[in-house]
């Protein structure tokens, strides 16, 4: 019964301040986008409207009151789930993207911080490195080329006799790299595998030119 009384009083306070909330949430936000709850609270404080729960309005209190009234107002920033989904989609399209490039392709009504994008990219790259069993053994760094190195290892696992141009063709346009760089990664891959037999050494000039040439 006590909880029901508290809920009823909160609903009454929310309905009493509904005109003020609707006015604040209609104000333009940053770059003419939807206003954040914090900015809306600051707008109410600037007009001298008292909060029912304290001397000043707070963004979280205004958000709870808006939800209580059923006011559907979008957040003034990208949520963590939305940032993760958007960055992951851009990373799949271009695994070599830097955080600045991802932010430049980040469409939406709000701006996103480069540090937030960098954290998500670092986590995606680390996951891609952990999925490759040879990555740590080859001592490859975790950077913007992590997905490309892992993809080269996936190509060479069933086809260790592939040449550099064959690997470059298998990579496709999703991984725009140079042939010389592919040779270097192939050399590190074959050195990390340590599965070179004498027969493979005898055929090295034909099948493993980069591995034999680079020591």
N, C-alpha and C positions, 0 to 999 in steps of 0.2 A: 504493500500500500504506500509506503514511503517513497519507493522508486517511482510509482505511478504519479505521485504528487510532484516529484521533481521534474519528471518528463513533461507533465502538463504545464508547469510554470515555465520551463524552457521553451515550449512551443508558443506560449503566450508572449514571451519576450521577443521571440523571433518574428512573430506576426506583427507585433507592434513596431518593429524596426524594418519591416519589409520594404517600405518605400525608399528608405535610406540605402538599403543594400542594393536594390534594383538600380538606383541612380548611380551608385559607386561602380557597379559592375558594367554599366553602360559607358563609362569613361574610356577614352582611347588609351591604349597601352603603348609600349615601346614599338617604334616603327609602325604606328597605326594598327598594331595587332591587338589581340585580346589582352585586357589589363590583368595583371597578376593580383592575387588576393592581398598581398602585402601592399602594393601600390593603391589598391582600393581602400585599404584600411588607412593609409596615409591621407588619401583624399577626404575621408570622413573626419579624420583628426584635424585637417586643415580648415574644414568648415565649422569646427567646434561642436560636432555632434558627439555626445557622450555615449560610451559603450555601456550596455546593461550589466556587464560583468566586471567592469573596472573603469579607471579614469580615461584610458585610451583604448582605441581599437587595435587589435593584433590580427595579423594575417591568418593565423591558424584558427582563431576564434571566429573570424568572419567566414572562413571556409566551412567550419562546422555548422554555423547558423544558416549558410546558404544551402547546404545539404539538407538540413532539417526542413527548410522551406521548399525543397525540391527544385531549386534553381540550378539548371544545367549550365555551368560556366566552365570553359576549358581552362586548364592550367596556364599560367603565364610563362612556363618553361617546359622543356622536354623532360618527361619522366625518364627514370633510369632504364625501364623496360623498353621504351621507345628508342632511346639512344642506342642501346645494345642491338636492337633489331635493325635499325637503319645503318649503323656502322658495319654490322655483319653482312648486310646485303651489299654495301659498297665494297667491302673487303673481298667478297666472292667475285664481284665483277672486276676488280683491279687489286689483286693481293699486294702489289708493289706500291700502293698509294701511301703517301706520308700523311700524318695527322692534319697538316695544313690543307692538303689536297682533298681529304675527306670532308673537312669543314666547308671547303669551297663547293663541293657537290651536295652538301647537306641542305636540301630544300625544306622549307617549312616556315611557319609564321614567327618562329623564335630563333635566336642565335644560340649556338652551342659553343662551349668553351673547348679550346684545343686540348687542354689537359684531360678533360673527360673523354674525348675521342682517343687520346694517346693511351689512356688506361685500358680502354676496351680493345684497341689494336694490340697492345702488349699481351693481353690475355689470349686473344685469338692466335697470335703468333706462337705463344708458348704452347698452346694446345696442339697446334700443327706440328711443332717440333717434337712434342712428346709422343705423337702418333707414329712418328718415323723412328724405327728401332735403331737406325744407323746414325741418326742426327748427332747424338751426344758423342758417339765413338769417333765421328769425323771432326768433332770440335767445331762445328759450324756455329756462328753467332746467331742470336735471335734478333732479326732486324726485318726490314721491309722485304728482303728476298728469302725469308724463311719458307714461305709456301712454294716458291719456285724450286728451292733446293729439295724440299720434300717430294715435290712432283717429279723431279729428275730421278730421285732414288726409287720412286714407285715405277718409273719407266724402265730403269735399268735392272730392277730385281728380276722380272721375268725375261728380260732381253739384255743380258750383260754384254752381248757382242755388238750392240748398236753403236754406230759412229756418232760423232758430234752433230752432224747434219740430220741424221735420223732422229736423235733426241730433240733437236730444235724443231723439227717438223711435228713431232708428237706433242710438244708443249703447246703449239698453236698460238693464236693471237692473244690469248689471255695472259701469257707470260712473255712480254716483249723483252728479250735479252739478246745479247750478241753471241756469236758462235765461239769466240775466244773465251768468254766467261763460262759457257757451257763446257768447253774442254777442261777448264780449271776445276769446275765442280765434279766432272767425271773423273779427273785424276785423283781428287780427294776421296771420291766414292770408292774407287777401286783400291786405293791404298788402305782405306778403313775396313774394307771387307776382309782383307788378308786371306782371300781364297784363290790366289793366283797359282795355278798348277804349272809344272814345267811345260806341258803342252800348250797352255795359254801363253806362256812366255815365248815359245817358239813362233806362235801365231800373232805375237804382239804387234808387229808392224802393220798387220792387216786389220786386226780387230781392236787393238788398244793403242793407237798412235799417241794419244794425249797422255796416257798413263806411262808409257815408256819414255816419252820425250821430256816430261816434267818431273823432276825429282826435288 
